[in-house]
Amino acid sequence: MISDYLPLLLFALVFALILFGYPVAFTLGGLSVLTGILIYDVDFFYLLSLRIYGTMHNFVLIAVPLFVFMGIMLEKSGLAESLLETMASLFGRMKGGLAVSVVIVGGMLAASTGIVGATVITMGMISLPTMLKRGYSPTLATGTIASSGTLGQIIPPSVVLVLLGTVLNVSVGDLFTAAIVPGVLLVGLYILYIIVVSYLVPGAAPSMSKEELPHFSTKQVLVAFVLPFTLILLVLGSIFAGIASPTEAAAVGAIGSIVLTAIQKKLNLTILKEVMRDTTFLTCMVFMILVGATSFSLIFRAMGGDRLLADLITQGGLSPNIFLFVVLLVVFIAGFFIDFIEIIFIIIPVAAPIFSAMGIDLIWIGILIALNLQTSFLTPPFGFSLFYLKGVAPPEIKTSHLYRGIVPFVLIQILLLISVIIFPELISWLPEALKD
């Protein structure tokens, strides 16, 4: 009967309206409420209020505004500029050294901020003109900056992992630990690709002369490294050592970012107001989508959507591996059109109960989805990392440069994703080692 497939029709309608440009939070919430009233009368509001109240009591979600605050505050601190200049002085003499510096700084900023927009814009404004001036290929330069800025999606502390932990109902701390090895491997693969291209393609990434390199004293180099590493140690070290929960560590990180900004002599009332305003804006956006997604999840399950999907998988004879492939493919394609937050709150709640019923490790699933979601920042037409970089790029940088530049890095991400699927030990090794 057609009525049996109403949950899937609702799901398709939500997707269609979002692709037509309707606000995600109000599309999810509005359609869900209207459907709930038609099916369950006003009693639906009582059920919805209980579900939203339960979400409000989720202590882990407090980490979201705290990590966002930390990232935006560090972006204002000037930490990225000093890191990039220091790295350029260390690696500039080698072919591709500037690009390697950008990747390393992207990884360090990911581990201390995790905000993609701030990282891409900062590195684009500082590094891109220098790389172009030194004769770098526009495609390699833009691809390196755009992809390095997205490392904050997989390297903890990552807002993506916090939200995935909430939706999958798994420990955010375990997700953070499991993400370390894939994150470091991704940085290593980026660097390896840059070095290979630098030596195989003459003139793509020339080295800098000794006269062109910025000069720093040993003390300046140490300070540039010590400040971000101290923050990383405070936030991630306290989580991995079992001293603090991710939420508590996020609070430590927020305070630490204020202290680092003060040390850099950038802290003032104007900066504090800007950081608080931007944090409030981003947090409200995330939580409004969460409320809408909570409404959608409630009505979808009440209509038997999860049971319908489970029956379709059973009747279709889909194995766990095939179902995993289908979900990852849907997430990858959705990343071309909608934001990672929307994907997490729309697709994952539908798939998570089925993964759980199949006995699949949800920590492993969380890391696979995080790696997959990272590509959504790079894939046109709506790759946000590309938008951010285009906004600060010099006029000679065309959109075609951005699109061609990110292709190798997206392929590297897919290669790592496949490797993690084939060798799940890449995810499980570090958490098991820390427990021992």
C-alpha positions in Angstrom: 0.0 0.0 0.0 1.1 3.6 -0.7 0.5 4.6 2.9 3.3 2.1 4.0 5.8 4.2 2.0 4.7 7.6 3.5 7.9 7.9 5.6 10.1 7.6 2.5 7.9 10.1 0.7 8.4 12.5 3.6 12.1 11.9 3.5 12.2 12.6 -0.3 10.0 15.8 0.1 12.4 17.2 2.8 15.4 16.6 0.5 13.6 18.1 -2.5 12.7 21.3 -0.6 16.2 21.7 0.8 17.6 21.4 -2.8 15.2 24.1 -3.9 16.7 26.4 -1.3 14.3 26.4 1.6 15.8 26.8 5.1 16.8 23.4 6.5 15.7 23.9 10.1 12.2 25.2 9.2 11.8 22.6 6.4 12.6 19.8 8.7 10.6 21.1 11.6 7.7 22.5 9.6 7.0 19.5 7.5 7.4 17.2 10.5 4.9 19.2 12.7 2.3 19.4 9.9 2.6 15.6 9.2 2.4 14.9 13.0 -0.7 17.0 13.4 -2.4 15.3 10.5 -1.6 11.8 11.8 -1.6 12.2 15.6 -3.6 15.4 16.1 -2.4 17.9 18.8 -0.9 15.0 20.9 2.1 15.2 18.6 3.1 18.5 20.3 3.3 16.8 23.6 5.5 14.0 22.2 7.7 16.6 20.4 8.2 18.7 23.5 9.4 15.7 25.5 11.9 14.8 22.7 13.2 18.4 22.4 13.5 18.6 26.2 15.5 15.4 26.2 17.8 16.9 23.6 18.3 20.0 25.8 19.5 17.8 28.6 22.3 16.3 26.5 25.3 17.6 28.3 27.7 16.7 25.4 26.1 19.4 23.2 27.5 22.1 25.4 30.9 21.3 23.8 29.6 22.7 20.4 29.5 26.5 21.4 32.7 26.1 23.5 34.7 24.6 20.6 33.3 27.1 18.2 34.2 29.9 20.6 37.7 28.5 20.9 38.2 28.3 17.1 37.0 31.8 16.4 39.0 33.3 19.3 42.2 31.6 18.0 41.5 32.9 14.5 41.5 36.4 15.9 44.7 35.8 17.9 47.1 35.9 15.0 48.3 32.3 15.8 47.9 31.1 12.2 50.0 33.9 10.8 52.9 33.2 13.1 52.7 29.5 12.5 52.6 29.9 8.7 55.6 32.3 8.7 57.6 30.0 11.0 56.8 26.9 8.9 57.8 28.8 5.7 61.2 29.5 7.3 61.7 25.8 8.1 60.5 24.2 4.9 60.8 27.0 2.3 64.1 25.8 0.9 62.7 22.4 -0.3 60.6 22.0 -3.4 56.9 22.3 -2.4 58.0 23.6 1.0 55.4 26.3 1.1 52.6 23.9 0.3 54.0 21.4 2.9 54.0 24.3 5.4 50.3 25.0 4.7 49.3 21.3 5.2 51.2 21.1 8.6 49.7 24.4 9.8 46.3 23.2 8.7 46.7 20.1 10.8 47.9 22.1 13.8 45.1 24.6 13.5 42.6 21.6 13.1 43.9 20.2 16.4 43.5 23.6 18.1 40.5 25.2 16.4 38.6 22.9 14.1 36.8 25.8 12.3 37.0 25.3 8.6 36.0 28.7 7.4 38.4 30.6 9.7 41.3 28.3 8.7 40.7 28.5 5.0 40.3 32.3 4.9 43.3 32.9 7.1 45.6 30.6 5.1 44.2 31.9 1.8 44.9 35.5 2.7 48.4 34.8 4.0 49.7 31.9 1.9 48.0 32.1 -1.5 49.5 35.5 -2.6 53.0 34.3 -1.5 52.7 30.9 -3.2 51.6 32.6 -6.5 54.4 35.1 -6.2 56.9 32.3 -5.8 55.6 30.7 -9.0 53.4 27.9 -7.6 50.8 26.4 -9.9 47.4 28.0 -9.1 45.7 24.6 -9.1 48.2 23.1 -6.6 48.2 26.2 -4.4 44.4 26.5 -4.2 43.9 22.7 -3.8 46.4 22.6 -0.9 44.9 25.5 1.0 41.3 24.4 0.5 41.9 20.8 1.5 44.2 21.6 4.4 41.5 23.9 5.8 39.1 21.0 6.0 41.3 18.9 8.3 39.4 20.2 11.3 36.5 18.0 10.3 38.4 14.8 11.1 41.2 15.9 13.5 39.8 16.4 17.0 38.5 18.5 18.6 36.0 18.5 15.8 32.5 19.8 15.9 31.6 17.1 13.3 32.6 14.4 15.7 30.7 16.0 18.6 27.5 16.0 16.5 28.1 12.5 15.2 28.6 11.2 18.7 25.3 12.8 19.8 23.4 11.3 16.8 25.0 7.9 17.0 24.7 7.8 20.8 28.4 6.9 21.3 31.2 8.4 23.3 32.6 11.6 21.8 35.9 10.9 23.6 36.1 7.5 21.9 35.4 9.2 18.5 38.2 11.7 19.2 40.7 9.0 20.0 39.7 6.9 17.0 40.1 9.9 14.7 43.7 10.6 15.5 45.3 8.0 13.3 43.2 8.6 10.2 43.7 12.4 10.7 47.5 12.0 10.9 47.5 9.7 7.9 45.5 12.2 5.8 48.1 14.9 6.6 50.9 12.5 5.6 49.2 11.6 2.3 48.7 15.3 1.5 52.3 16.0 2.1 53.4 12.9 0.1 51.3 14.0 -2.9 52.7 17.6 -2.8 56.3 16.3 -2.7 55.8 13.9 -5.6 54.1 16.6 -7.7 56.9 19.1 -6.8 59.5 16.7 -8.2 57.6 15.3 -11.1 56.1 18.5 -12.5 58.9 21.1 -13.0 57.9 24.6 -11.9 54.7 23.5 -10.1 56.1 24.2 -6.6 59.5 25.8 -6.7 61.7 26.3 -3.6 62.4 29.7 -2.0 65.8 31.3 -2.1 67.6 31.9 1.2 67.1 35.7 0.8 63.3 35.2 0.4 62.8 33.2 3.5 61.5 35.0 6.7 64.1 35.0 9.5 63.2 34.1 13.0 65.2 33.7 16.2 65.1 30.3 17.9 63.0 31.9 20.6 60.4 33.1 18.1 60.2 29.6 16.5 59.7 27.9 19.9 57.0 30.4 20.9 55.1 29.9 17.6 55.1 26.1 18.3 54.7 26.1 22.0 51.5 28.1 22.2 49.3 25.9 19.9 50.8 22.7 21.3 50.0 23.8 24.8 46.4 24.3 23.9 46.3 20.9 22.0 47.8 19.2 25.1 45.3 20.8 27.4 42.3 19.9 25.3 43.1 16.6 23.8 45.5 15.4 26.5 42.9 15.9 29.2 40.4 13.8 27.2 42.8 11.0 26.3 44.2 10.8 29.9 40.6 10.5 31.3 41.0 13.7 33.3 38.2 15.6 31.6 35.1 14.8 29.4 35.0 16.4 25.9 32.6 19.0 27.3 34.9 19.9 30.2 37.9 19.9 27.8 36.0 22.3 25.5 35.6 24.7 28.4 39.4 24.5 29.1 40.0 25.1 25.4 37.8 28.2 25.4 39.6 29.7 28.4 43.0 28.7 26.8 42.1 30.5 23.6 41.4 33.7 25.5 44.8 33.4 27.3 46.6 32.8 24.0 45.0 35.7 22.4 46.0 37.9 25.4 49.6 36.6 25.1 49.6 37.6 21.4 48.3 41.1 22.7 45.2 40.9 20.5 42.6 40.6 23.2 40.3 43.5 23.7 36.6 44.2 24.2 35.9 44.6 20.5 37.4 41.2 19.7 35.6 39.6 22.5 32.2 41.0 21.3 32.9 39.8 17.7 33.8 36.3 18.9 30.7 36.0 21.1 28.5 37.3 18.3 29.9 34.8 15.7 29.7 32.0 18.3 26.1 32.7 19.0 25.2 32.9 15.4 26.8 29.6 14.5 25.6 27.8 17.6 22.0 29.0 17.0 22.2 27.8 13.4 23.4 24.3 14.5 20.8 24.0 17.3 17.9 25.2 15.2 18.7 22.4 12.6 19.0 20.0 15.5 15.5 20.9 16.8 14.1 20.5 13.2 16.0 17.2 12.8 14.6 16.0 16.2 11.1 16.7 15.0 11.7 14.8 11.7 13.3 11.8 13.5 10.3 11.6 15.8 7.7 11.5 13.1 9.8 9.3 10.8 10.1 6.7 13.4 6.5 7.1 14.6 5.4 6.4 11.0 7.5 3.2 11.0 10.2 4.6 8.7 13.0 2.8 10.5 11.1 -0.5 10.3 10.3 0.1 6.7 14.0 0.6 5.8 15.0 -2.5 7.8 12.4 -4.6 5.9 13.5 -3.2 2.6 17.1 -4.1 3.4 16.1 -7.6 4.6 13.9 -8.3 1.6 16.5 -6.9 -0.8 19.1 -9.2 0.7 21.5 -6.4 1.4 24.5 -7.4 3.4 26.0 -5.1 6.0 28.8 -4.2 3.6 26.5 -3.4 0.8 24.3 -1.3 3.1 27.4 0.6 4.3 28.4 1.3 0.7 25.0 2.6 -0.1 24.9 4.9 3.0 28.5 6.2 2.3 27.5 6.8 -1.4 24.4 8.7 -0.4 26.4 10.8 2.1 29.1 11.5 -0.6 26.5 12.6 -3.2 24.5 14.6 -0.7 27.7 16.5 0.1 27.7 18.0 -3.3 24.4 19.8 -2.5 23.8 20.3 1.2 25.9 21.1 4.3 27.5 18.5 6.6 25.3 19.5 9.6 22.2 18.8 7.5 23.6 15.5 6.4 24.4 14.5 10.0 20.9 15.3 11.3 18.9 14.0 8.3 20.6 10.9 7.0 22.5 9.5 9.9 19.6 9.2 12.4 17.8 7.1 9.8 20.8 4.8 9.1 22.2 4.5 12.7 19.5 2.1 14.1 20.0 -0.2 11.2 23.8 -0.2 11.6 23.2 -1.0 15.3 20.8 -3.8 14.5 23.4 -5.3 12.1 26.0 -5.3 15.0 28.3 -2.9 13.3 30.7 -0.9 15.5 29.2 2.7 15.6 32.6 4.2 16.4 34.0 2.8 13.2 30.9 4.1 11.3 31.3 7.5 12.9 34.9 7.9 11.6 33.9 6.6 8.1 31.1 9.2 7.9 33.4 12.0 9.2 35.9 11.2 6.5 33.2 11.1 4.0 31.7 14.4 5.2 35.1 16.1 4.8 34.7 15.8 1.1 31.5 17.8 1.2 33.6 20.9 1.9 35.6 20.4 -1.3 33.1 19.1 -3.8 31.4 21.6 -6.2 29.0 23.2 -6.6 28.4 23.9 -2.9 31.8 23.1 -1.4 32.1 25.7 1.4 35.9 25.5 1.5 35.9 26.6 -2.1 33.6 29.5 -1.4 35.7 30.7 1.5 38.9 30.5 -0.6 37.4 32.2 -3.7 36.3 35.1 -1.5 39.8 36.0 -0.5 41.7 34.8 -3.6 43.4 37.3 -6.0 41.5 38.2 -9.2 43.7 35.9 -11.3 42.4 32.8 -9.5 39.5 31.4 -11.5 36.8 29.0 -10.2 38.2 26.4 -12.7 41.6 26.6 -10.8 39.8 25.7 -7.5 37.8 22.9 -9.1 40.8 21.3 -10.8 43.0 21.9 -7.7 40.8 19.9 -5.3 40.3 16.8 -7.4 43.6 15.1 -6.3 42.9 15.8 -2.7 39.3 14.5 -2.9 40.7 11.3 -4.4 43.3 11.1 -1.6 40.4 11.3 0.9 38.5 8.6 -0.9 41.6 6.4 -0.9 42.0 6.9 2.9 38.3 6.1 3.4 38.6 2.9 1.4 41.8 2.0 3.4 39.9 2.5 6.7 37.1 0.3 5.5 39.5 -2.5 4.5 41.7 -2.1 7.6 39.5 -1.1 10.5 42.5 -1.5 12.8 43.5 2.0 11.6 40.6 3.2 13.8 40.6 0.7 16.6 44.3 0.5 17.3 44.9 3.7 19.3 41.7 3.4 21.5 42.6 -0.2 22.4 46.3 0.9 23.1 45.2 3.7 25.4 42.8 1.4 27.3 45.6 -1.1 27.9 
